[in-house]
Each structure stands twice: as C-alpha cells, then as structure tokens.
Amino acid sequence: MSTIKKLAGQTAIYGGSTIIGRFLNYLLVPIYTAYYSTAEYGSISVIYSLAGFFIILLLFGMETTYFRFVNQTKDKESVFNQSLSIVLVINAVVLIAMLIFSQGIANWLNHPEYQTYVIWFAFILVSDAIASLIMARLRHEDRAVTFAKVQLSSIGATILFNLIFIFSFYREGESLSIGWVFLANLIGSVLKPVLLYKELLNFKFIWNLNRVKSMIIFAFPLVVAGFSGIINELIDRILLLRLLTPAEGITYAESQVGIYSANYKLAVLITLFIQAFRYAAEPFFFSQANNDQKDKIYAKVMTYFVIVVTIIFLVISLNLPIFKSFLRGSDYWEGLTVVPLLMLANVFLGIYYNQSIWYKLADKTKFGAYISVGGAIVTLILNYLLIPWIGYTGSAITTCIVYFGMMAASYHYGKIHYPIKYNLRKIGLYLIGSVTLFLCSLLYSSDFIEFTWPKFIFNTILILIFVGIVLFIERPLRTFKKG
C-alpha cells in the first residue's frame, strides 16, 4: 500500500469518527438557531470562545510533544506517563484558579449569574484536556476502534442530552435557558475519561526534571502558537462583544456575535475535513521523516489537500441559498454574505496547517510561534479598526487576510529552513480557479438568500467545470493504481 493511500486510510479512520461526530454536533445548530435568539446564541458563542483559550493552556502542546518524543525512544510508556503528569499538574492549578475566580469571570462577561456555568466549564475543560492526551496515545498506537468509540460516545452523549434538555426543559427567558447546552457538554466531556479509565490503570506519576525541561522547551513555542491561533480563530467573537457593547448595548452586541458565529458554522465541511486531516497527518508526517521520498510525499499530499478543500469551498459557497436552511431562524440569514470569505480563510488555514510540518520536523517550532503571534497581532489590530466600522464583516475580512498571510509566511520560512518542493503551479491553478468561478457566479447573481433554479443550474455547471479540470490534470484513478 502506498504512503498516500495509508494517509487517506488513516484520515478516514481517525478523522471519520471526528467528522461524523462533529457533523452530528453541528446538526444542533439548527436547533439552537430555532430555539435561541441571536443574542442568546451570541452569549453561548462567547463562552465557548473563552473556553478555547483555556484548553490551549491545559493541554500545553503535549499532544504534539508526545508524538515527537515517543518516536525518539523505546521507552514509550515513560514518555506517556511524563506527558500526562505535566498535563495533570497544569490542570490542577488552572482548575483551582477557575473555581476561585469564577464570579470574577462571570462579571467580566457582563452576566454575574453565569458563575455556575464558569464552574461547569472548569470541569469540562479539565476532562477534555486529560482525555485528549490519552486519545493522542491511541492515535500513535493505531488503535482506531477504541479512538472512534470514545469520540463518538462522548459526542453522542452531548447531542442526546442537548435534545433531552432543550426539548423537555427549555423555557424561553428562564435563568437556565442557555445552561442546558453547557450541562449537556459537561456530561459528554466527563464521559471521555470515564471510558478511557483502562488506559490509566498502568499510569504512574513521574517527574523527570531533564525530560520535563526538554518537553517544556519543545512545547512552549507550540503553546504560544496555540494561543495565537486561538486569537486568530476566536477572538473576533469576544472583540465584537467588547467593542459593540459600549455603543449599541449588550443585547445588540451579543446578537451580532450570534449571527456571525452561526454563519461561521456554514464553513463546517472545510473545518471538519481539516480537523480529520490533522488527526491523521501529524503522526503520519512524523513517521515519514526518515523516508527518502518524504518530500515528494509531502508535496503530493498538499496538492490533494488543496483539491479537496477548494471543491468544498465551491460546493458550499455556490449553494448558500440551500445551506441557509441550516440556520432555522431567518434573523441569522443576514450574515450569509460573510460565509464565502470565512470559507476561503479556512482554505488558507488548512494549507498553513499542512505546511507547518516543516518547523516541527526541523525542531524549529519557534517559527510556528512567530507566524502565529504575527497573525494574532494583525488580527487584533484589524478587528479593532474594522469592527466599529463594518461589524462582523470586518472580522471576516480580517480572518481571510490573516490566514493568507500566515500561509505565505510559513511557505517563505519553510523554503529557507526545510525546503519542500510543492507543486505551486497546480496549487495556484486550483486556488485561483475556484475563486474565479465563485466570482463568475457573483456576476450572475449576488443574492445569497433566494433560491432559483437557473442560478442553481449555472452554479452546478461551474462546479462540474472545476471538477473536470481536476480530473483531467490529476488522473486520480491512474495515480492510485500506480500507488
């Protein structure tokens, strides 16, 4: 079996459970947008955005660090024990701090009544962080069945309890209205470490100072990059809330966050594919580090990756009048105009993630930090400038600019420190071609809300043209037969 086929198989196995689970989870969005007002959904989105920052701290880059160190020693058990020991210490400190300052965090959110939710999230985050490292071990050991069972069980429980709580107990305007979402998440998150208890039976807390120091040194740039990445990905929701509240009031600000966040979900398929790809690609890329043909493999993977994400970009962007039904409340539809920008931004982000293997393999993780920090700075500056002027449209424009810049910067520095000869002609053709076809559709009709058969047929032809070009150039059946 060729290495490309192997990666495709691993993406299907590990990413499949993630795609199915996350997709099912995203199917809650129509329920949320049907039951919750834009302001309530905005409040939910802000809390989850804050949670994203905490999970970076709690994991402290130990997933990637574990992959790096476990491939350098025969004593794989001690590497796992040390990685988990570091995570447990960090989690204990943060958990105590969140419990002590829970009321202060709730006050900062302009909702003092949210203290209980902050406490719930403290336990959600700790459960997720501990489980994530154990799941990383399952990925390294190719234990796909166990991985998929745990992943799907946790997400399934979260979805089930969401449905039970919302359909049975939700009452509009009551104090616990959005709390049902968080309580369901708490149950699903705690279930993960419970299901993984057998993996912890042989765990021994160890603290080898030399190894801890080496791991922390390797992980710290990843943590900085992770925080910067979360700023790039999620800070716009928080800034929308903080910048719009003084001028327009908390309800309007939360409503704008809700509209923006709900429409961001329409980039779901690209996001899901990227997540699935990353689950399989990171251990795969490390395993190919000593392969004489690794550069060719990395380059081919990049080309195929770009093909997939550009097709997804076209299918969704050209069919927004259909995908809008994903958002049940018509109050959310005004945000459809930013979806193509956000999807294109995620295409750039996916390419950046694909490229990032160069600084991990070259032990130059500091460049990942440099690039992400640079992106975070630009994100903050542009959001501060654009949000007061054009609201969440400014956030979407910022996201697209920043992810493009990160992609370009990573390629530039990678070419210097760990050159990989990507097929830039093909990649450029597919990127420019997909955007050009989208612009052709806009010339025909710029209405993202109303569905008409002539527009649907025209857009379908554009998609088929793009797929035909890909098939003509790549000849995928012939390539896989040779593999």
C-alpha positions as CSV (number, residue, x, y, z in Angstrom):
1,M,0.0,0.0,0.0
2,S,1.4,3.4,-0.9
3,T,2.0,6.0,1.7
4,I,-0.6,8.3,0.2
5,K,-3.2,5.5,0.4
6,K,-2.1,4.9,4.0
7,L,-2.7,8.6,4.9
8,A,-6.0,8.5,3.2
9,G,-7.0,5.4,5.2
10,Q,-5.9,7.0,8.4
11,T,-7.8,10.2,7.6
12,A,-10.9,8.1,7.0
13,I,-10.4,6.0,10.2
14,Y,-9.4,8.7,12.7
15,G,-11.0,11.6,11.0
16,G,-14.1,9.6,10.1
17,S,-15.2,9.4,13.7
18,T,-14.4,13.1,14.2
19,I,-16.2,14.1,11.0
20,I,-19.3,12.0,11.9
21,G,-19.3,13.2,15.5
22,R,-18.6,16.8,14.8
23,F,-21.1,16.8,11.9
24,L,-23.8,15.4,14.3
25,N,-22.8,18.0,16.8
26,Y,-23.2,20.8,14.2
27,L,-26.7,19.5,13.5
28,L,-27.5,21.0,16.8
29,V,-27.0,24.5,15.3
30,P,-30.5,24.4,13.5
31,I,-32.0,23.6,16.9
32,Y,-30.0,26.4,18.7
33,T,-31.0,28.9,16.0
34,A,-34.6,27.8,16.2
35,Y,-34.9,28.0,19.9
36,Y,-32.4,30.7,20.9
37,S,-32.4,34.3,19.9
38,T,-29.4,35.7,18.1
39,A,-28.4,37.4,21.4
40,E,-28.6,34.1,23.4
41,Y,-26.7,32.2,20.8
42,G,-24.1,35.0,20.8
43,S,-23.7,34.6,24.6
44,I,-23.2,30.8,24.1
45,S,-20.5,31.6,21.4
46,V,-18.6,34.0,23.6
47,I,-18.3,31.5,26.4
48,Y,-17.1,28.7,24.1
49,S,-14.6,31.2,22.6
50,L,-13.1,31.8,26.1
51,A,-13.0,28.1,26.6
52,G,-10.8,27.8,23.5
53,F,-8.1,29.8,25.2
54,F,-8.2,27.7,28.4
55,I,-7.9,24.4,26.5
56,I,-4.6,25.5,24.9
57,L,-3.2,26.2,28.4
58,L,-4.5,23.0,29.9
59,L,-3.0,20.8,27.1
60,F,0.2,22.8,26.9
61,G,1.1,21.4,23.5
62,M,1.6,17.9,24.9
63,E,-0.2,16.1,22.1
64,T,2.5,17.2,19.5
65,T,5.2,16.9,22.1
66,Y,4.2,13.3,22.9
67,F,4.3,12.4,19.2
68,R,7.8,13.9,18.9
69,F,9.3,12.3,22.0
70,V,7.6,8.9,21.7
71,N,9.2,8.4,18.3
72,Q,12.7,9.0,19.7
73,T,12.8,6.3,22.4
74,K,12.0,2.7,23.0
75,D,10.6,3.5,26.5
76,K,7.3,4.7,25.2
77,E,5.4,4.1,28.4
78,S,7.6,6.6,30.3
79,V,7.0,9.3,27.7
80,F,3.3,8.9,28.0
81,N,3.5,9.0,31.8
82,Q,5.6,12.1,31.8
83,S,3.4,13.9,29.3
84,L,0.3,13.1,31.3
85,S,2.0,14.1,34.5
86,I,2.7,17.5,33.1
87,V,-0.9,17.9,31.9
88,L,-2.3,16.8,35.3
89,V,-0.2,19.4,37.2
90,I,-1.2,22.2,34.9
91,N,-4.9,21.2,35.0
92,A,-4.9,21.0,38.8
93,V,-3.5,24.6,39.1
94,V,-5.9,26.0,36.5
95,L,-8.9,24.2,37.9
96,I,-8.3,25.7,41.3
97,A,-7.8,29.1,39.9
98,M,-11.1,29.0,37.8
99,L,-13.1,27.8,40.8
100,I,-11.7,30.7,43.0
101,F,-12.2,33.4,40.3
102,S,-15.4,32.0,38.8
103,Q,-17.5,35.0,39.9
104,G,-15.0,37.5,38.5
105,I,-15.0,35.7,35.2
106,A,-18.8,35.8,35.1
107,N,-18.7,39.6,36.0
108,W,-16.3,40.2,33.1
109,L,-18.9,38.5,30.8
110,N,-21.4,41.1,31.9
111,H,-23.5,38.3,33.3
112,P,-22.9,37.8,37.0
113,E,-25.5,35.0,37.0
114,Y,-23.1,32.8,34.9
115,Q,-20.9,31.8,37.8
116,T,-22.3,28.3,37.8
117,Y,-21.6,28.0,34.1
118,V,-18.0,29.0,34.6
119,I,-17.6,26.3,37.2
120,W,-19.1,23.7,34.9
121,F,-16.7,24.8,32.2
122,A,-13.7,24.3,34.5
123,F,-14.6,20.6,34.7
124,I,-15.4,20.4,31.0
125,L,-12.0,21.8,30.1
126,V,-10.1,19.6,32.5
127,S,-11.9,16.4,31.3
128,D,-11.2,17.3,27.7
129,A,-7.5,18.1,28.2
130,I,-6.8,14.8,30.1
131,A,-8.8,12.8,27.5
132,S,-7.1,14.5,24.6
133,L,-3.6,13.2,25.6
134,I,-4.9,9.7,26.1
135,M,-6.5,9.9,22.7
136,A,-3.2,11.0,21.3
137,R,-1.7,7.8,22.6
138,L,-4.5,5.8,20.9
139,R,-3.7,7.6,17.6
140,H,0.0,6.8,18.0
141,E,-0.7,3.1,18.6
142,D,-3.1,2.9,15.7
143,R,-6.0,1.9,18.0
144,A,-8.6,3.3,15.7
145,V,-11.6,1.4,17.0
146,T,-11.1,2.5,20.6
147,F,-10.5,6.0,19.5
148,A,-13.7,6.1,17.4
149,K,-15.8,4.5,20.2
150,V,-14.7,7.1,22.7
151,Q,-15.0,10.0,20.4
152,L,-18.5,9.1,19.1
153,S,-19.8,8.1,22.6
154,S,-18.8,11.5,24.0
155,I,-20.3,13.5,21.2
156,G,-23.3,11.2,21.1
157,A,-24.0,11.8,24.8
158,T,-23.6,15.6,24.3
159,I,-26.1,15.6,21.5
160,L,-28.6,13.3,23.3
161,F,-28.6,15.4,26.4
162,N,-28.9,18.6,24.4
163,L,-32.0,17.2,22.8
164,I,-33.4,16.0,26.1
165,F,-32.8,19.2,27.9
166,I,-33.9,21.6,25.2
167,F,-37.0,19.8,24.1
168,S,-38.1,18.8,27.6
169,F,-36.9,21.6,30.0
170,Y,-36.2,24.7,27.9
171,R,-38.3,27.7,28.8
172,E,-37.8,31.0,27.0
173,G,-36.4,33.7,29.3
174,E,-35.7,31.4,32.3
175,S,-32.4,31.7,34.1
176,L,-31.1,28.3,32.9
177,S,-32.1,28.6,29.3
178,I,-28.6,28.5,27.7
179,G,-27.3,26.5,30.7
180,W,-28.9,23.3,29.2
181,V,-26.3,23.5,26.4
182,F,-23.4,23.7,28.9
183,L,-24.8,20.9,31.1
184,A,-25.1,18.6,28.2
185,N,-21.5,19.4,27.2
186,L,-20.3,18.7,30.8
187,I,-21.9,15.2,30.7
188,G,-20.3,14.4,27.3
189,S,-16.9,15.7,28.3
190,V,-16.7,13.8,31.7
191,L,-17.7,10.6,29.8
192,K,-14.4,10.6,27.9
193,P,-12.0,10.0,30.8
194,V,-14.5,7.6,32.3
195,L,-14.5,5.5,29.1
196,L,-10.7,5.7,29.0
197,Y,-10.1,4.5,32.6
198,K,-8.4,1.3,31.4
199,E,-5.7,3.4,29.7
200,L,-4.9,4.9,33.1
201,L,-4.6,1.7,35.1
202,N,-0.9,1.5,34.5
203,F,-0.3,5.2,34.7
204,K,2.5,6.3,37.1
205,F,3.1,9.9,38.0
206,I,6.7,10.8,37.2
207,W,8.7,14.0,37.2
208,N,12.0,13.5,35.4
209,L,13.4,17.1,35.5
210,N,15.6,16.7,32.5
211,R,12.7,15.2,30.4
212,V,10.2,17.7,31.7
213,K,12.6,20.6,30.8
214,S,13.1,19.1,27.3
215,M,9.3,18.7,26.8
216,I,8.5,22.1,28.0
217,I,11.2,23.7,25.8
218,F,9.7,21.9,22.8
219,A,6.1,22.6,23.7
220,F,6.4,26.2,24.8
221,P,6.5,27.6,21.2
222,L,3.6,25.4,20.3
223,V,1.6,26.9,23.3
224,V,2.4,30.4,22.1
225,A,1.4,29.4,18.6
226,G,-1.7,27.8,20.0
227,F,-2.7,30.9,21.9
228,S,-2.0,33.0,18.9
229,G,-4.0,30.6,16.8
230,I,-7.0,30.8,19.1
231,I,-6.7,34.6,18.9
232,N,-6.9,34.3,15.2
233,E,-9.8,31.9,15.3
234,L,-12.0,33.0,18.2
235,I,-11.0,36.5,19.5
236,D,-13.3,38.2,16.9
237,R,-16.4,37.0,18.9
238,I,-15.0,38.4,22.1
239,L,-14.0,41.7,20.4
240,L,-17.4,42.0,18.7
241,L,-18.9,41.8,22.2
242,R,-16.5,44.2,23.9
243,L,-16.3,46.8,21.1
244,L,-20.0,46.9,20.2
245,T,-21.5,46.9,23.7
246,P,-20.5,50.4,24.7
247,A,-22.1,52.0,21.6
248,E,-25.0,49.7,21.0
249,G,-25.7,47.8,24.2
250,I,-25.0,44.2,25.4
251,T,-28.1,42.7,23.7
252,Y,-27.2,44.1,20.2
253,A,-23.6,43.1,20.6
254,E,-24.5,39.6,21.6
255,S,-26.9,39.4,18.7
256,Q,-24.2,40.4,16.2
257,V,-21.9,37.7,17.8
258,G,-24.7,35.2,17.4
259,I,-25.3,36.0,13.7
260,Y,-21.6,35.9,12.9
261,S,-21.0,32.6,14.9
262,A,-24.0,30.8,13.3
263,N,-22.8,31.7,9.8
264,Y,-19.3,30.7,10.7
265,K,-20.7,27.2,11.2
266,L,-21.5,27.0,7.5
267,A,-17.8,26.6,6.9
268,V,-18.3,23.3,8.7
269,L,-17.3,20.9,6.0
270,I,-13.9,22.5,5.3
271,T,-13.4,22.8,9.1
272,L,-14.3,19.1,9.6
273,F,-12.1,17.9,6.8
274,I,-9.1,19.9,8.1
275,Q,-9.7,18.6,11.6
276,A,-9.9,15.0,10.3
277,F,-6.8,15.5,8.2
278,R,-4.8,16.9,11.1
279,Y,-5.7,13.9,13.3
280,A,-4.2,11.5,10.7
281,A,-1.5,13.8,9.2
282,E,0.6,14.7,12.2
283,P,1.6,11.2,13.3
284,F,1.8,10.2,9.6
285,F,4.2,13.1,8.7
286,F,6.4,12.3,11.7
287,S,6.5,8.6,10.7
288,Q,7.7,9.6,7.2
289,A,10.6,11.8,8.5
290,N,13.3,9.2,7.6
291,N,11.7,8.2,4.3
292,D,14.0,9.2,1.3
293,Q,10.8,10.1,-0.7
294,K,9.3,12.2,2.1
295,D,9.5,15.5,0.2
296,K,7.6,14.0,-2.8
297,I,5.0,12.6,-0.4
298,Y,4.5,15.9,1.4
299,A,4.2,17.7,-1.9
300,K,1.6,15.3,-3.3
301,V,-0.4,15.3,0.0
302,M,-0.5,19.1,-0.3
303,T,-1.8,19.1,-3.8
304,Y,-4.6,16.6,-3.0
305,F,-5.5,18.5,0.1
306,V,-5.9,21.7,-1.9
307,I,-8.1,19.9,-4.4
308,V,-10.5,18.7,-1.7
309,V,-10.8,22.0,0.2
310,T,-11.3,24.0,-3.0
311,I,-14.1,21.7,-4.1
312,I,-15.8,22.0,-0.7
313,F,-15.4,25.8,-0.9
314,L,-17.2,25.9,-4.3
315,V,-20.0,23.5,-3.4
316,I,-21.0,25.4,-0.3
317,S,-20.3,29.0,-1.5
318,L,-22.2,28.4,-4.7
319,N,-25.2,26.9,-2.9
320,L,-25.7,29.2,0.1
321,P,-29.5,29.6,-0.7
322,I,-29.7,25.9,0.0
323,F,-27.4,25.8,3.0
324,K,-29.1,28.7,4.6
325,S,-31.8,26.3,5.9
326,F,-29.1,25.0,8.3
327,L,-29.9,28.2,10.2
328,R,-33.5,27.9,11.2
329,G,-34.1,31.5,12.3
330,S,-34.3,34.0,9.5
331,D,-32.7,36.6,11.7
332,Y,-29.4,34.8,11.2
333,W,-29.5,35.0,7.3
334,E,-28.2,38.5,7.1
335,G,-24.8,37.1,7.9
336,L,-24.7,34.8,4.8
337,T,-22.6,37.4,2.9
338,V,-19.5,36.6,5.0
339,V,-19.6,32.8,4.6
340,P,-17.5,32.7,1.3
341,L,-14.9,34.9,2.9
342,L,-14.7,32.7,6.0
343,M,-14.6,29.5,3.9
344,L,-11.7,30.9,1.8
345,A,-10.0,31.9,5.0
346,N,-10.3,28.3,6.2
347,V,-8.8,27.1,2.9
348,F,-5.7,29.2,3.6
349,L,-5.6,28.0,7.2
350,G,-5.7,24.3,6.1
351,I,-2.8,24.9,3.8
352,Y,-0.9,26.6,6.6
353,Y,-1.5,23.6,8.9
354,N,-0.3,21.3,6.1
355,Q,2.8,23.3,5.7
356,S,3.5,23.5,9.4
357,I,5.1,20.1,9.4
358,W,8.4,21.7,8.3
359,Y,9.1,23.5,11.5
360,K,8.0,20.5,13.6
361,L,10.3,18.1,11.8
362,A,13.2,20.6,11.8
363,D,12.7,21.2,15.6
364,K,12.1,24.9,14.8
365,T,8.8,25.3,16.5
366,K,9.7,28.8,17.3
367,F,8.8,29.8,13.7
368,G,5.3,28.5,14.3
369,A,5.1,30.8,17.3
370,Y,6.5,33.7,15.3
371,I,4.0,33.3,12.5
372,S,1.0,32.8,14.8
373,V,2.0,35.7,17.0
374,G,2.3,37.9,13.9
375,G,-1.1,36.7,12.8
376,A,-2.6,37.4,16.2
377,I,-1.2,40.9,16.3
378,V,-2.7,41.7,12.8
379,T,-6.0,40.1,13.9
380,L,-6.2,42.3,17.0
381,I,-5.3,45.5,15.0
382,L,-7.6,44.9,12.1
383,N,-10.6,43.8,14.3
384,Y,-10.2,46.9,16.4
385,L,-10.1,49.1,13.3
386,L,-12.9,47.3,11.3
387,I,-15.5,46.1,13.8
388,P,-16.6,49.6,14.9
389,W,-16.9,50.5,11.1
390,I,-18.5,47.4,9.5
391,G,-19.2,45.0,12.4
392,Y,-18.7,41.3,11.8
393,T,-17.9,41.8,8.1
394,G,-14.7,43.4,9.3
395,S,-14.0,40.2,11.4
396,A,-14.5,38.0,8.3
397,I,-12.2,40.2,6.2
398,T,-9.6,40.2,8.9
399,T,-9.7,36.4,9.2
400,C,-9.2,36.0,5.4
401,I,-6.2,38.4,5.4
402,V,-4.5,36.9,8.4
403,Y,-4.8,33.3,7.3
404,F,-3.5,34.2,3.9
405,G,-0.6,36.0,5.4
406,M,0.2,33.1,7.8
407,M,0.2,30.7,4.8
408,A,2.5,32.9,2.8
409,A,4.9,33.4,5.8
410,S,5.1,29.7,6.5
411,Y,5.9,28.9,2.9
412,H,8.6,31.6,2.9
413,Y,10.4,30.4,6.0
414,G,9.9,26.8,5.2
415,K,11.6,27.3,1.8
416,I,14.7,28.6,3.7
417,H,14.9,26.2,6.7
418,Y,13.2,22.9,5.4
419,P,12.5,23.2,1.7
420,I,9.7,21.1,0.3
421,K,9.1,21.4,-3.4
422,Y,5.3,21.9,-3.5
423,N,3.7,21.9,-7.0
424,L,2.9,25.6,-6.9
425,R,1.5,25.7,-10.4
426,K,-1.2,23.2,-9.6
427,I,-1.9,24.7,-6.2
428,G,-2.1,28.2,-7.7
429,L,-4.3,26.9,-10.5
430,Y,-6.8,25.3,-8.1
431,L,-6.9,28.2,-5.7
432,I,-7.3,30.9,-8.4
433,G,-9.6,28.7,-10.5
434,S,-12.0,28.1,-7.6
435,V,-12.1,31.8,-6.6
436,T,-12.6,32.9,-10.3
437,L,-15.5,30.5,-10.7
438,F,-17.1,31.9,-7.5
439,L,-16.7,35.4,-8.8
440,C,-18.3,34.3,-12.1
441,S,-21.3,33.1,-10.0
442,L,-21.5,36.5,-8.3
443,L,-21.6,38.3,-11.6
444,Y,-24.7,36.1,-12.5
445,S,-26.3,36.7,-9.1
446,S,-25.1,38.1,-5.8
447,D,-28.2,37.1,-3.9
448,F,-27.2,34.6,-1.2
449,I,-30.7,34.1,0.2
450,E,-33.2,33.4,-2.5
451,F,-33.0,30.1,-4.4
452,T,-33.8,30.0,-8.1
453,W,-33.4,27.0,-10.5
454,P,-31.5,29.0,-13.2
455,K,-28.9,30.1,-10.6
456,F,-28.6,26.6,-9.2
457,I,-28.1,25.1,-12.6
458,F,-25.5,27.7,-13.6
459,N,-23.6,27.2,-10.3
460,T,-23.7,23.4,-10.7
461,I,-22.1,23.8,-14.2
462,L,-19.3,25.9,-12.6
463,I,-18.6,23.2,-10.0
464,L,-18.6,20.5,-12.7
465,I,-16.1,22.5,-14.8
466,F,-13.8,22.7,-11.8
467,V,-14.1,19.0,-11.1
468,G,-13.5,18.2,-14.8
469,I,-10.3,20.3,-14.8
470,V,-9.0,18.5,-11.7
471,L,-9.8,15.0,-13.2
472,F,-8.1,15.9,-16.5
473,I,-4.9,17.1,-14.8
474,E,-4.6,14.6,-11.9
475,R,-6.0,11.4,-13.5
476,P,-6.6,10.1,-10.0
477,L,-7.6,6.5,-10.9
478,R,-4.3,6.1,-12.8
479,T,-2.3,7.6,-9.9
480,F,-3.9,5.3,-7.2
481,K,-3.4,2.2,-9.4
482,K,0.3,3.0,-9.6
483,G,0.4,3.6,-5.8
